[in-house]
C-alpha cells in the first residue's frame, strides 16, 4: 500500500526578486514523499510548489488539501485521477513527480532520457530581474559575459522610459543576430497603453513579450495579439484553466504566437501536455519555464522538457541558483545550457515529514 507525507520548506533568495507584482525575499514551498509499505527505503520525492499571489491554488485551505491528498494516496490506483482537485495545480505537480520518481526506483529520475543520462543539454535563457537601472545593467552584462544568446528581461517595475534606455543599451552592443531578447511584463501594461508601449519596444527587435496585460481580459488580449508588432506569449493566462473546453476557448479567443508552460502552475505535467497538444493544433509555439521551484521541482520540469521537441529553442530553466538554501542536486548550469550529472548525488536534508 502506498503511503505519503509532506513538509513545509522555506527558500531564501540571494537577492530580492522583483517583478511588477511584488518584491520577494523568500518563498514557501512544500515537499511530498511517497513510498510503498513493502519497501519503505525506496521513496519518490516531489515538490508542491505553491506560488503565493499567483497560483490559482493560493487558497486558505491549501495545506488541508495537501494533507487530504497524502491521506488518500493510500487508496489511489494507477490509471485513476489523482486524489486532489485539479485546481490545486502545485499539489498535482508534486504528486505526479513523486509517483514517477518512485516508479523509477526513487533515484530522482522522473522522465528518463538522454538528458537525464548526462548525454545532452537544454539551451536556456538568461533571466534578468527588475531593479534600479544600475543593477539591471550590471545583471545584463553578467549574463552576456556568461555566454547567453537569449536573455529574458522582466519589465514593468521601474519607469518605462528607463526600461527603454536599458533595452537600447543592450541593442547597441548586441544586435538581434547575436542575442535574442525576450520580455516579461507580468501584466504591467493596461489595455489602453499596451499597444503604444509595444510599438515603442518593437524598434529593439524583441523576440516576444509575455503577458503584456493582466489575465482574463480576453477581448483586449485578442486585439493586442492581432495588432502587436511583437509576438505575444501567454503566461499567467494559462493559470486556473483546468478543463479542455476552457483551454480551447481561451486559445481560440486570443490566438497568441506562443504559450509559456509552467507545469506547477498550469495543471501539472498531464495538463501541460494537453496545452501542448491544443497549441500544436493551432500552430501556436511554446517553451517551458520554471516558476521559482527548488531544485526538486526544477529537476522534474527539466527532465520533462528534455522529452519534448523543443527545436533548440531556449527554455526558461535557469532558476536553480536563485536561493541560498536550495536542495543540492545533479543539475548543472554551464553558460547558456542546463545539464544533468548522473554521477552526482542528491542531498535532501532531514525534513520534518508530516502525515
C-alpha angles and dihedrals in degrees: 000000000000120000130191139193134177141201138193118241129189119213121198122210118231087224131007111285107222127193131159087266104050151336111250125199096169140004131216117221135167132225124208126202124199127188141158120250089229093059111019094166090071112067141158124230127205136172122237091202103196111191107204115216094016113046118087086227094061090116133139093251095052097116091044088055090050091050090050092049091052091049094047095048087081091071097035120116127199113260093038125098114272114264096255137083106264089230087073090076098169092053090051088049092051094047093047090052096046093046093049090047091051091048089054094052102273094280097126088255103135104164111016114218141136086278093059087047089058094248101117143028135227116225111228138187123243113245120219115192125212120267139128117316096263093049093049093048090051092049092048091052090049092053093048091048089053089060102254114165093189125044127187114207122196110219136178098068101090134034110310094226089053090052090052089053090053092050090047088053091055094049094048089066103023119042122200090261090068104027130038111211122204125183131206116198096177088214094304096140127073128228087252099052103027099092092046090052091046091051090053092047094047094075088071097063097248116191095209144325125227122224102339092185133028116280128262094047094108099162092051093042091050091054092047092048091052097045105032117113086212123065112256122227121193118221118148088028089078095055116107096013105121107157128076092230091056092047091053092045093052096045092046091048097050106021096196122190092238142011123210114221118212105171095197090055104032101054106288129278096309093054092041089057089052090052089053092050093050093045092050091053089058099041092249115151126220148182134192126250133184118231105218094290121158117253089275092065094034090055092054092048093047092049090050091047090053089061093056131085098251096163089222091294110154112255127212098247103118099107100101095101097052098096136066092212105036120148112270107245144160091259110123125189111199116176107309098343136078119220137179121227106208090191092060122087136231117240107199108175125231103279131196096245116197129200 
